[in-house]
Amino acid sequence: MFRFDPKLLKEDEILGRTQNATVYAYSKYPQDDRWAVKHVHATDSETIGRHVGEIVLGFSIDHPSLLPIKGYHIEEQDQHKGWNIFMKMPRMQGTLADIMKTYRDHNDYMPKKQIIKYFYTLVCGLEYLHERKIAHRDIKLTNILFDKKGDIKLADIGIGKYIPDGEDMNFLTTKAGTQMYAAPEMTDQSMSVRKKDIYKADCWSLGLVILELCVFKHPIRKAPNDVIDFVGKELTNVEERYGSVLKNLIYCMIQRKPGQRKSMSEIKEILQNEFAEILGLAGLSNSVWNLHAMKWDLRRDWKKTIGFEAGKGLEIKALDVNKVDDKFVDYFMEDIKKKLKDRKLESMRSFKLNLENCSQITDQGVKKVIKSLESSFNDLHYLSLNFSNCHLIKDESLEKASDLFKTKLKQLEELSLDFERCKLITDKGVGGLFSSIGSNLNNIQNLSLNFKGCPQITDKWIFVISFYLPHLENLTDFSLNLKNCKSITNKGISNLGELVLPKLSNLNILSLDLSGCDEIENKGVQILAHCVEKYLSKLIFLSVSLLGCEKLRGNIDEELKVIFKSIVRYQVAFEKSQLEKDEIVGDLQPIAESEDEKNDET
């Protein structure tokens, strides 16, 4: 959510328009060209659901090849007029179709170097989505935008689809996207698709986009065989202008059977190997290629172990986790502080640190990070710390983080903390951390906490924080992951509903993962659901996972369907074996647990 000011919306400066939406310039000063706002007036549930999905997915993505959603504002009009949805995003200059038209108007073809860079950028973005089980489903020239630097970003994931394990494949044959770019399996209900090939529809669409950039033509007829015939004829022109490698790549993307198309990871590897010089990758290691950040500074020794990207924000990710220990953290944090001072970047608004799987990190390393944040990062609005699988971290780290929020960073708007499988963390640390966030971060709008697989976390912390937690007026998005916290019971989720949710009454988006909490029964879920319905009147998206909650029985799915009928869009996941009924009921989806989920805590 962001503080939408109608006075800043430049209604006379329209940047783009679609059937349901208009994109306006959004700025406080005439020279400020950073932001745009997409305005949607939705009167039916289908339109509302699509754009709520765009907000949810837009907030979850973080990749330089994808256009993010930086904020949203929703106004409900009376029952007959619907909703006004405003989405804040970086301002772009035009679409890839505009660039292609410029070349065509000058009777010139697009340079090979430019096509390869566009191709690689889009492949990296789609690989990122597919790794997170998201299919885009609407790739076309007009959904690929460029900024004032000429960099492109894939946009409009409003009909994108998150595909959890066990999802029914029928979504592939639903009408989605632009039919001219749609893969055969999107329109032909007789086609069967293997689970590993469910993202290959994006490969077909991207293949047609790249072909269009090469020949400035698109097949007018929609039948798959006609498209393949068209492609076969035009590939000769592609080979003459751009060589056999690009021709063969396009050919292997536009195959009628999804299983015969290459994955984004395979295409990315070919592009890296064949066009490393064009892409500026010559001499860089594969470990750098496999990270989503596109630019890296490797002049310092520690940067060979830690990925470093500085711009409007700073992002650091461990590459060689075996070399990262407390002393190493101390060294590179000091070096970063010096670098930031030299570059006059102390006023950065965004900082992301990912030390996932750095098993040598202890509380001392975390303390060093916190100390640096206290002294050198005073203007942060977005903070993300990932210490997943750092098994030596204990409550002391959470207590230090709590002290940080009591004294500094009170302007934070978005906070993400990941302590997955930090098995020494207890109720004391979690309760103190949550209470400190609630009591001191008054501007917090988006909060994500992950304590998946922390076995010492019980119901107690939820009860304790209810006494200290104030009403969080600005919090609109909240994600809490307690997966495989085996000691969470009915009492805990009942307290979450009855004591905590009333203080989060302005939530628009709520995500709860209670998978593998074996002690949860129907009664606790019913209490939580009724509290959601009672206290969260502004909720427009709800996701609850109850996979592996083996004590759930009977028609709990039907009960939840009735309770959640007022929420615009929701998804509740069960195991098929949990309930008497196996069919999908509305948006409540019984989902088979994957082998990875079953073995998650083995």
HUCOR-V145315 format. One record per residue. SS is DSSP state (H for helix, E for strand, - for the rest). PSI is psi as a letter, one per 20 degrees, with the letter a starting at -180 (* if undefined). NEAR is the number of other ideal C-beta (glycine too) atoms within 10 Angstrom. Layout:
ss psi near
SS PSI NEAR
SS PSI NEAR
This chain:
ss psi near
- q 20
- r 18
- n 9
- p 18
- o 10
H h 10
H h 6
H i 16
E o 17
E n 15
E i 10
E i 7
E n 12
E p 11
E h 18
E r 16
E p 10
- a 13
- h 5
- i 17
E q 19
E p 15
E p 20
E q 22
E q 19
E o 25
- q 18
- h 9
- q 7
- h 7
- i 5
- o 12
- k 14
- h 12
E q 18
E q 22
E p 25
E p 26
E p 17
E p 21
E o 15
E p 20
- i 13
- q 10
H h 11
H g 9
H g 19
H g 19
H g 18
H g 18
H h 25
H g 23
H h 19
H h 23
H g 22
H g 22
H h 22
H h 25
H h 20
H h 18
- q 19
- n 13
- p 20
- i 17
- i 22
E q 22
- o 22
- r 18
- p 20
- i 17
E r 23
E q 27
E p 19
E p 22
E p 12
E p 11
- a 11
- r 6
- h 6
- i 6
- i 10
- b 18
E q 18
E p 15
E p 23
E p 19
E p 25
E p 20
E r 21
E q 15
- p 20
- r 20
- h 14
E a 15
E r 19
H h 22
H h 16
H g 13
H g 20
H h 17
H h 14
H g 12
H g 15
H h 12
H h 8
- j 8
- l 6
- q 9
- q 17
- p 19
- q 12
H g 15
H g 12
H g 14
H g 20
H g 19
H g 19
H g 20
H g 22
H g 20
H g 21
H h 25
H g 25
H g 22
H g 25
H h 28
H g 21
H g 19
H g 24
H h 20
H h 12
- j 13
- k 14
E p 20
E p 22
- g 27
- j 24
- l 21
- p 25
- r 21
H h 19
H i 16
H j 24
E o 26
E q 24
E q 17
- a 15
- i 10
- i 7
- i 10
- q 15
E q 21
E p 21
E p 26
- a 23
- m 21
- k 24
- h 25
- j 18
- q 23
E p 19
E p 16
- n 19
- r 17
- p 15
- j 17
- q 18
- p 12
H i 15
H i 9
H h 14
H h 25
H j 15
- q 13
- o 9
- q 21
- a 22
- p 15
H h 10
H h 14
H j 26
- p 24
- q 27
H h 20
H i 23
H h 22
H i 17
- o 13
- i 10
- i 7
- p 17
- q 10
- p 19
- q 11
H g 11
H i 10
H j 19
- i 20
- j 24
H i 26
H h 25
H h 28
H g 25
H g 24
H g 25
H h 27
H g 25
H h 24
H g 25
H h 22
H g 26
H h 19
H h 23
H h 22
H i 19
- k 13
- q 12
- q 16
- p 21
- h 9
- q 11
- i 13
- p 11
H g 20
H h 10
H h 12
H g 25
H h 15
H g 13
H g 19
H g 20
H h 11
H h 11
H i 19
H h 20
H g 11
H h 15
H g 23
H h 17
H h 9
H h 16
H i 21
- r 13
H h 11
H g 15
H h 23
H g 20
H h 15
H g 20
H g 23
H g 18
H i 16
H h 24
- m 25
- q 20
- g 16
- p 14
H h 22
H i 10
H i 12
- q 23
- q 17
- r 18
H h 23
H h 13
H g 15
H g 23
H g 19
H g 16
H g 15
H g 22
H g 18
H h 10
H h 16
- k 22
H h 14
H g 10
H h 16
H i 19
- k 12
- i 18
- p 10
- i 8
- q 14
- q 11
H h 9
H h 12
H g 14
H h 14
- i 14
- q 15
- i 18
- q 17
- h 16
- p 10
- q 15
- o 11
- k 14
- h 8
- q 15
H g 10
H h 18
H i 16
H i 17
- h 17
E p 23
E p 21
E p 22
E p 18
E p 16
- c 12
- i 9
E r 17
E p 20
E p 19
E p 21
E p 17
E p 21
- g 17
- n 12
H h 16
H i 11
H i 14
- o 23
E a 16
H g 18
H h 12
H g 20
H g 26
H g 17
H g 16
H h 22
H h 21
H g 13
H h 16
H g 23
H g 15
H g 11
H g 16
H h 18
H g 11
H h 8
- j 10
- l 7
- k 17
- h 13
- k 10
- q 20
- i 15
E p 16
E p 22
E p 18
E p 21
E o 19
- k 27
- p 15
- j 17
- n 24
- i 15
E i 18
- p 27
- a 18
H h 19
H h 15
H g 25
H g 25
H h 18
H g 20
H g 23
H g 21
H g 14
H h 20
H h 20
H h 15
H h 11
H i 18
- m 22
- i 13
- k 10
- p 21
- i 17
E p 17
E p 22
E p 18
E p 20
E o 21
- k 27
- p 18
- k 20
- n 27
- i 15
- i 19
- p 25
- a 19
H h 21
H h 16
H g 28
H h 26
H h 18
H g 19
H h 24
H g 21
H h 14
H g 18
H h 22
H h 14
H h 9
- r 17
- k 22
- i 12
- j 14
- p 21
- h 19
E p 20
E p 22
E p 17
E p 19
E o 22
- k 30
- p 18
- k 23
- n 27
- i 16
- i 18
- p 23
- a 18
H h 20
H g 16
H g 27
H g 26
H g 24
H g 20
H g 25
H g 23
H h 20
H g 20
H g 23
H h 22
H h 16
H h 18
- m 21
- h 14
- j 14
- p 24
- h 22
E o 20
E p 23
E p 18
E p 18
E o 22
- k 27
- p 21
- k 22
- n 25
- i 15
- j 19
- p 26
E a 18
- h 20
H g 17
H h 23
H g 25
H g 18
H g 18
H h 25
H h 17
H h 9
H i 13
- p 19
- r 11
- o 11
- n 22
- h 13
- i 14
- o 23
- h 25
E p 22
E p 22
E p 18
E p 18
E o 22
- k 26
- p 23
- k 23
- n 23
- i 17
E j 17
- p 26
E a 17
H h 20
H g 17
H g 25
H h 27
H g 21
H h 23
H g 25
H g 24
H h 16
H h 16
H g 21
H h 20
H h 15
H j 17
H k 20
- i 16
- j 17
- p 22
- h 22
E p 21
E p 22
E p 18
E p 21
E o 22
- k 25
- q 24
- j 25
- n 26
- h 14
E i 17
- p 25
- r 17
H g 16
H g 13
H g 25
H h 25
H g 17
H g 18
H g 25
H g 21
H h 14
H h 20
H g 25
H h 19
H g 14
H h 18
- m 22
- i 12
- j 12
- p 24
- i 25
E p 20
E p 23
E p 18
E p 23
E p 22
- k 23
- p 24
- j 23
- n 23
- i 14
- i 16
- p 18
- r 11
- b 12
- k 13
H h 23
H g 22
H h 14
H g 16
H h 26
H h 16
H g 9
H h 18
H j 21
H h 10
H i 11
- p 18
- g 18
E p 20
E q 23
E p 18
E p 24
E p 21
E r 27
- q 21
H h 13
H i 11
H h 20
- r 19
- h 9
- p 13
- i 12
- r 9
- p 14
E o 16
- c 14
- j 15
E o 20
E o 16
E o 21
- p 21
- p 16
- p 21
- r 14
H h 8
H g 8
H g 21
H h 13
- j 8
- h 17
- j 14
- * 4
